[in-house]
Amino acid sequence: MNYGIESQLKIYTKTNENYDLPISIEDWRRIAMETLNKNAWGYLEGAAGNEDTMNENRKAFLRYYIRPRYLRNVEGRDISIELFGKKFDTPFILAPIGVQSILHKDAEMATARAAANLKMPFVLSTVSSVSIEDIAKENKNSEKWFQIYPGRDKKIMKSMIERADNSGYSAIMVTVDTTMLGWREIDLKNAYLPFLEGEGIANYLTDPEFRSRLGKNPEDNIQDAIEEFLFVYVNPGFTWEDFSEIRKWTDLPLIIKGISSYMDVKKAFELKADAVVISNHGGRQVDGAIPSIDALNEITGNNKINGSILFDSGIRHAADAVKALALGAKAVLIGRPYAYALSVAGQRGVECYMNYLRSEMDLEMGLAGYSSIKELNRDCIYIK
């Protein structure tokens, strides 16, 4: 499909049904900031420490340049990818973002519906505001993955993975860089943690193993449930041995998210992970960490990779995605940008922004002389 030309024509001819919504990412961001209260905006936009990692994620892309190739037939463009034996129309995955109820009243349900309409994979966070089952009921035939945080209670983790499997989710993503919360100065300044207000714990309140730990039903005593959640939510003692145990719990494709070292990538595949996501959590965890695109370049440079590499952290435009794909990623996760769009206009906002991104991707590929993502490799990139 010629996504780019179709979108351009609708805008230029004023037949675009989303004429009232932003086009540029900076406008989405600005309006989201104006829409949200200071606590929600700080939680979404804030990062760890001096926020160097978050800022360098963006700056690092400027060290990589696309090599355009001309006089090539790019009339029939294909930006589809294959992953886990399935074909997807675009290389974009909607990353797990928790507590979406603080961004929009429809929360993750709006994002899941948008992803279903766009035929893009959607990853539901452990700390979502809508439960595993409720998302699945309304999005039965869409591509849904479930992201799990390593918690203190393995029974709860196993229960959630089984719930996701039984509900039709087709992959499990283990986020390994959040065994504690990073030092996020904006949230600390605002003295704001949404979980303390009961936001983002829907999967715990509906989990039989979690409920069995409580003296009373959470409907009768939400404060005790919140305190118990805070105890079991993350686990600083999580190790590779624990990951190996998770591998035994499910036959679904298993993904590790939050790795930026080749040695960790190598270990992940040795322990039969199906994919890894090169990510620094958008700079929200380790201040001063290596930018994700630099980590990707280092990992895929001269190393033999025995599994699928996905990429996350810092993508704002199609050019960023092209660079990541050329450096060896099979797909890219979109995070904060779609959260801005959700904040501005709910499901319609997410669909609009992601449609613009795939339209830009279609044009970026064609104008650079590449008709298929399969043509992208390291020769397409100049590194400053």
C-alpha positions in Angstrom: 0.0 0.0 0.0 1.1 3.5 -0.8 0.5 4.8 2.7 2.5 8.0 2.2 1.0 9.2 -1.0 -2.5 8.4 0.2 -2.0 10.3 3.5 -0.5 13.3 1.7 -3.3 13.6 -0.8 -5.9 13.5 2.0 -4.2 16.3 3.8 -3.5 18.4 0.7 -7.1 18.0 -0.6 -8.5 18.7 2.9 -10.3 15.3 2.9 -8.4 14.1 5.9 -10.8 13.2 8.7 -8.1 14.0 11.3 -7.7 17.6 10.1 -8.0 18.9 13.6 -5.2 16.7 15.0 -1.4 17.5 14.9 1.0 16.2 12.3 4.4 16.9 13.8 5.6 15.0 16.9 6.4 18.3 18.7 2.9 19.4 18.3 1.6 16.1 19.7 3.9 16.5 22.6 3.0 20.2 23.3 -0.7 19.5 23.2 -0.3 16.5 25.4 1.6 18.6 27.9 -1.2 21.2 27.9 -3.8 18.5 28.2 -2.4 16.4 31.1 -2.1 17.5 34.7 1.4 18.0 36.0 1.5 14.6 37.8 0.5 12.6 34.7 2.8 14.7 32.4 5.7 14.3 34.7 5.2 10.5 34.9 5.0 10.2 31.1 7.8 12.5 30.2 10.2 12.2 33.1 13.4 10.2 33.1 16.1 9.1 35.5 18.6 11.5 37.2 19.7 14.3 35.0 17.8 12.8 32.1 21.0 12.4 30.1 20.0 8.9 28.8 16.7 10.1 27.5 18.2 13.1 25.8 21.2 11.1 24.3 18.8 8.5 22.9 17.6 11.3 20.5 21.0 12.9 19.9 22.7 9.6 19.1 20.6 9.2 16.0 22.3 12.2 14.5 25.6 10.2 14.3 24.0 7.8 11.8 23.1 8.9 8.2 21.1 7.1 5.6 22.8 6.5 2.2 20.1 7.3 -0.4 20.3 5.2 -3.6 18.7 6.6 -6.8 17.6 5.4 -10.3 16.0 2.4 -8.7 12.4 1.3 -9.2 10.6 2.0 -5.9 7.1 2.2 -7.3 6.0 -1.0 -5.5 7.1 -0.4 -1.9 6.8 -3.0 0.8 7.4 -2.0 4.5 6.2 -5.3 5.9 8.2 -7.6 8.1 8.2 -11.2 9.3 8.5 -12.0 12.9 7.8 -15.2 14.9 6.6 -16.8 11.6 4.0 -14.1 11.0 3.9 -11.2 8.5 3.1 -7.7 9.7 2.3 -4.8 7.4 4.8 -2.4 9.1 7.8 -2.7 11.3 6.1 -0.9 14.2 5.1 -2.3 17.5 3.2 -0.3 20.2 5.5 -0.7 23.2 4.2 -1.5 26.7 3.3 1.7 28.6 1.7 1.3 32.0 -1.0 3.2 33.8 -2.6 4.6 30.6 -5.6 5.7 32.7 -3.7 8.8 33.8 -3.3 9.7 30.1 -6.9 9.1 28.8 -10.1 7.8 30.3 -10.2 4.9 27.8 -6.6 3.9 28.8 -5.1 0.8 27.2 -8.4 -0.1 25.7 -8.1 2.8 23.3 -4.5 1.8 22.4 -5.4 -1.8 21.8 -8.3 -0.8 19.6 -6.1 1.5 17.6 -3.4 -1.2 17.2 -6.1 -3.7 16.1 -7.4 -1.3 13.4 -3.9 -0.6 12.2 -2.9 -4.3 12.3 0.1 -3.5 14.5 1.2 -5.6 17.5 0.3 -4.1 20.8 2.1 -5.0 24.0 0.1 -4.8 27.2 2.0 -3.7 30.3 1.9 -5.7 33.6 0.9 -2.4 35.2 -2.0 -1.6 32.9 -5.2 0.0 33.9 -7.3 -2.5 32.0 -6.9 -6.3 32.7 -5.5 -8.9 30.4 -8.9 -10.5 29.9 -10.8 -7.2 29.2 -8.3 -6.2 26.5 -8.6 -9.6 24.9 -12.4 -9.7 24.9 -12.6 -6.6 22.8 -9.6 -7.4 20.6 -10.0 -11.1 20.0 -8.3 -11.3 16.6 -5.6 -8.7 16.9 -1.9 -9.3 17.6 -1.5 -8.9 21.4 1.7 -9.5 23.4 1.9 -9.4 27.2 4.8 -7.7 29.1 5.7 -9.0 32.5 7.8 -7.4 35.2 10.0 -9.7 37.3 8.2 -9.7 40.6 8.8 -11.2 44.0 6.1 -13.8 43.8 6.7 -16.3 41.0 3.2 -17.7 41.4 1.7 -14.3 40.4 4.1 -14.0 37.4 3.2 -17.5 36.3 -0.5 -16.9 36.8 -0.4 -13.7 34.6 1.5 -15.5 31.8 -1.0 -18.3 31.9 -3.9 -15.8 31.8 -2.3 -14.1 28.8 -1.8 -17.4 27.0 -5.4 -18.4 27.7 -6.7 -15.1 26.5 -5.0 -15.3 23.1 -1.9 -13.2 23.5 0.8 -14.5 21.2 4.1 -13.5 22.9 5.5 -12.8 26.3 7.9 -9.9 26.9 10.0 -9.9 30.1 11.3 -6.4 31.0 14.5 -6.9 32.9 15.7 -3.4 33.4 13.1 -2.5 36.0 13.8 -4.5 39.1 13.5 -1.2 40.9 12.2 2.2 40.0 14.8 4.7 38.7 15.4 8.0 40.5 12.9 10.2 38.6 13.2 13.7 39.9 10.0 15.0 38.4 7.9 12.3 40.1 9.8 12.8 43.3 9.3 16.6 43.1 5.5 16.0 42.6 5.5 13.2 45.2 3.6 11.2 42.7 3.4 7.5 42.1 0.2 6.5 40.4 0.1 3.1 42.0 -0.4 4.7 45.4 -3.8 5.9 44.0 -4.7 2.5 42.8 -3.9 3.3 39.1 -2.2 0.7 36.9 -2.9 -2.4 39.1 -5.8 -4.0 37.3 -3.9 -7.2 36.4 -3.1 -7.7 40.1 -6.6 -7.0 41.4 -7.9 -9.6 39.0 -5.2 -12.2 39.6 -6.2 -15.2 41.8 -2.7 -15.7 43.1 -2.4 -12.0 44.1 -5.8 -12.0 45.7 -4.9 -15.1 47.7 -2.2 -13.0 49.4 -4.7 -10.5 50.7 -6.6 -10.7 54.0 -9.6 -9.1 52.4 -10.9 -8.7 48.9 -9.4 -5.6 47.3 -12.9 -4.3 46.7 -13.3 -4.1 50.4 -9.8 -2.9 51.3 -8.0 -1.3 48.4 -5.2 0.2 50.6 -4.0 -3.2 51.7 -4.0 -4.4 48.1 -1.9 -1.4 47.0 0.6 -2.0 49.8 0.8 -5.7 48.8 1.3 -4.7 45.1 4.2 -2.4 46.1 5.9 -5.4 47.8 5.5 -7.9 45.0 5.7 -5.6 42.0 9.5 -5.7 41.3 12.4 -7.9 42.4 16.0 -6.7 42.6 17.0 -10.4 43.1 15.9 -11.5 39.6 18.6 -13.4 37.7 19.2 -15.4 34.6 18.2 -18.5 36.5 14.8 -17.0 37.1 14.5 -16.1 33.4 15.3 -19.8 32.6 12.4 -20.8 34.8 10.0 -18.4 33.0 11.1 -20.1 29.7 9.8 -23.4 31.1 6.4 -21.8 31.8 5.3 -21.0 28.3 5.7 -22.2 24.7 4.9 -18.7 23.4 7.7 -16.6 21.8 9.6 -15.2 24.8 11.2 -11.8 24.5 13.7 -10.0 26.8 13.3 -6.2 26.9 15.9 -3.9 28.4 19.3 -5.2 27.2 22.1 -3.1 25.8 25.1 -5.4 26.1 26.2 -8.1 23.6 27.1 -10.5 26.5 23.5 -10.2 27.7 22.1 -10.7 24.2 24.3 -13.8 23.8 23.2 -15.1 27.2 19.5 -14.5 26.4 19.6 -16.5 23.2 21.6 -19.3 25.0 18.7 -19.5 27.4 16.3 -19.8 24.5 14.8 -16.4 24.3 13.1 -15.9 20.9 14.0 -12.2 20.7 15.6 -9.4 22.6 14.7 -5.7 22.7 17.7 -3.4 22.7 16.3 -0.7 25.1 17.2 1.5 28.0 13.6 2.1 28.9 13.5 5.5 27.3 16.1 6.8 29.8 13.7 6.1 32.7 16.0 3.7 34.6 19.8 4.2 34.4 20.9 7.8 34.0 24.1 8.0 31.8 23.4 4.7 30.1 24.5 4.0 26.5 22.0 5.3 24.0 20.0 2.5 22.5 21.0 3.1 18.9 24.7 3.0 19.8 24.1 -0.2 21.7 22.3 -1.7 18.7 25.2 -0.7 16.4 27.8 -2.2 18.8 25.8 -5.5 19.3 25.1 -6.2 15.7 28.4 -4.9 14.3 30.8 -7.8 14.3 28.9 -10.3 16.4 27.0 -13.4 15.4 23.4 -13.0 16.5 21.3 -16.2 16.9 17.9 -14.7 17.3 15.7 -11.7 16.5 16.7 -8.2 17.6 14.0 -5.6 18.2 14.7 -1.9 19.0 13.2 0.6 21.5 14.0 4.0 22.9 14.2 7.3 21.1 12.3 6.7 17.8 10.4 9.8 16.7 10.4 9.7 12.9 10.7 7.2 10.1 14.3 8.1 9.5 15.1 6.8 13.0 13.3 3.5 12.2 15.2 3.1 9.0 18.5 3.5 10.8 17.6 1.0 13.4 16.4 -1.5 10.9 19.5 -1.1 8.7 21.6 -1.7 11.8 20.0 -5.1 12.4 16.7 -4.6 14.1 13.8 -6.6 12.8 11.1 -4.3 14.2 10.9 -1.1 16.3 8.8 -0.3 19.3 7.1 3.1 19.6 6.6 4.4 23.1 6.2 8.0 24.3 5.0 9.3 20.9 1.8 7.2 20.8 1.3 8.1 24.5 1.3 11.8 23.5 -1.3 11.0 20.9 -3.4 9.0 23.3 -3.4 11.9 25.7 -4.5 14.3 23.0 -7.3 12.3 21.4 -7.6 8.7 22.7 -8.0 5.9 20.2 -8.3 8.4 17.3 -5.1 10.1 18.3 -3.1 6.8 18.4 -4.5 5.7 15.1 -3.8 9.1 13.5 -0.2 9.4 14.8 0.7 5.8 13.9 -0.9 6.1 10.5 1.3 9.3 9.9 4.4 7.4 11.0 3.8 4.5 8.7 3.0 7.0 5.9 6.3 8.8 6.6 8.1 5.4 6.6 6.6 4.5 3.2 7.9 7.7 1.7 11.2 7.7 3.5 12.0 4.2 2.2 11.0 5.0 -1.4 12.8 8.4 -1.5 16.0 6.8 -0.1 15.8 4.2 -2.9 14.7 1.1 -1.0 11.5 -0.7 -2.0 11.6 -3.3 0.8 12.8 -3.4 4.4 14.7 -6.6 3.4 17.0 -4.4 1.4 18.1 -2.4 4.5 21.5 -3.4 5.9 24.6 -1.7 7.3 25.8 -0.6 3.9 22.8 1.8 3.9 24.2 3.7 6.8 27.1 6.1 7.2 28.3 6.5 10.8 29.9 9.8 11.7 
